Amino acid sequence: QEQLVESGGGLVQPGGSLTLSCLASGFVDNTYVMRWYRQAPGKLRQFIASITSDGKTLYLDFIQGRFTISRDNAKNTAYLQMNTLAEEDTAIYYCNARRVWGRGTQVTVSS
């Protein structure tokens, strides 16, 4: 069964950094595109970034160089490095591959 499990969320102060991980399992190959989304309270789920199996990346404009997506195909894991975090980055962060979604990891930015 295909599954995605996010980890790495937590509480961080404004200006801080976090790295999220998304571990994939059960996929027959690793040709899938991995995507990160987030959903803040009361808001729609929002696309952040994606990465193909050969490393091509795409970001939403608002990221403005603060976030970096990467993946390690040998470990079946995608990452989202987040720097200069602000309170408006507070959300549940989800990863997605094909039709599979993880359960999300909470990121809270607060002083």
C-alpha positions as CSV (number, residue, x, y, z in Angstrom):
1,Q,0.0,0.0,0.0
2,E,1.4,3.4,-1.0
3,Q,2.0,5.6,2.0
4,L,3.5,9.0,2.8
5,V,4.6,10.0,6.3
6,E,5.7,13.5,7.1
7,S,7.9,14.4,10.0
8,G,10.0,17.3,11.3
9,G,7.4,19.8,12.3
10,G,7.3,21.7,15.5
11,L,7.4,25.0,17.3
12,V,10.0,27.5,16.0
13,Q,10.6,31.2,16.7
14,P,10.2,33.8,13.9
15,G,13.3,33.8,11.8
16,G,14.1,30.2,12.6
17,S,14.4,27.2,10.3
18,L,13.0,23.7,10.1
19,T,13.5,20.8,7.7
20,L,10.5,18.6,7.0
21,S,10.8,15.1,5.7
22,C,8.4,12.9,3.8
23,L,9.0,9.2,3.7
24,A,7.4,7.2,0.9
25,S,6.6,3.5,1.0
26,G,4.8,1.0,-1.1
27,F,5.3,2.7,-4.4
28,V,6.4,0.3,-7.2
29,D,8.9,2.9,-8.5
30,N,10.2,6.3,-7.6
31,T,9.2,8.1,-10.8
32,Y,6.5,10.1,-9.1
33,V,6.6,13.8,-8.6
34,M,6.7,14.8,-4.9
35,R,4.9,17.9,-3.8
36,W,4.6,19.9,-0.6
37,Y,1.4,21.7,0.4
38,R,0.3,23.5,3.5
39,Q,-3.0,24.5,5.1
40,A,-3.3,27.2,7.6
41,P,-6.4,27.4,9.9
42,G,-9.4,28.6,8.0
43,K,-7.6,28.6,4.7
44,L,-7.5,26.3,1.6
45,R,-4.7,23.9,1.1
46,Q,-1.9,25.7,-0.8
47,F,0.8,24.3,-3.1
48,I,4.3,25.1,-2.1
49,A,6.8,23.2,-4.2
50,S,7.4,20.1,-6.2
51,I,10.3,18.0,-7.4
52,T,10.5,15.4,-10.1
53,S,12.4,12.1,-9.8
54,D,15.3,13.6,-11.7
55,G,15.4,16.7,-9.5
56,K,13.5,19.4,-11.4
57,T,11.9,21.8,-9.0
58,L,9.0,24.2,-9.1
59,Y,8.0,26.7,-6.4
60,L,5.1,29.0,-5.7
61,D,6.2,32.6,-6.0
62,F,5.5,33.5,-2.4
63,I,8.3,31.2,-1.2
64,Q,10.8,33.9,-2.5
65,G,13.9,31.6,-2.0
66,R,13.1,30.9,1.7
67,F,12.1,27.2,1.1
68,T,14.1,24.5,-0.7
69,I,12.7,21.2,-1.8
70,S,14.9,18.2,-2.4
71,R,14.7,14.4,-2.5
72,D,16.8,11.3,-1.9
73,N,15.5,8.6,-4.2
74,A,17.7,6.0,-2.4
75,K,15.9,6.8,0.8
76,N,12.5,7.3,-0.8
77,T,12.4,10.6,1.1
78,A,11.6,14.2,0.1
79,Y,12.6,17.2,2.2
80,L,11.5,20.8,2.6
81,Q,14.1,23.1,4.1
82,M,12.4,26.2,5.4
83,N,14.4,29.3,6.5
84,T,13.5,32.7,7.8
85,L,10.1,31.4,9.0
86,A,7.4,33.9,9.9
87,E,4.2,33.5,11.9
88,E,2.2,33.4,8.6
89,D,4.0,30.1,7.8
90,T,2.1,28.4,10.6
91,A,0.2,25.6,9.1
92,I,-0.1,21.9,8.7
93,Y,2.4,20.8,6.0
94,Y,1.5,17.9,3.7
95,C,3.3,15.9,1.1
96,N,1.7,14.4,-1.9
97,A,2.7,11.9,-4.6
98,R,0.3,10.8,-7.3
99,R,-3.0,10.4,-5.5
100,V,-1.5,9.7,-2.1
101,W,-1.4,12.2,0.8
102,G,0.4,12.1,4.1
103,R,-1.4,13.0,7.3
104,G,0.6,16.2,7.7
105,T,3.0,17.7,10.2
106,Q,2.2,20.8,12.2
107,V,4.6,23.8,11.9
108,T,4.0,26.6,14.4
109,V,6.0,29.8,14.2
110,S,5.6,31.9,17.3
111,S,7.7,33.8,19.8
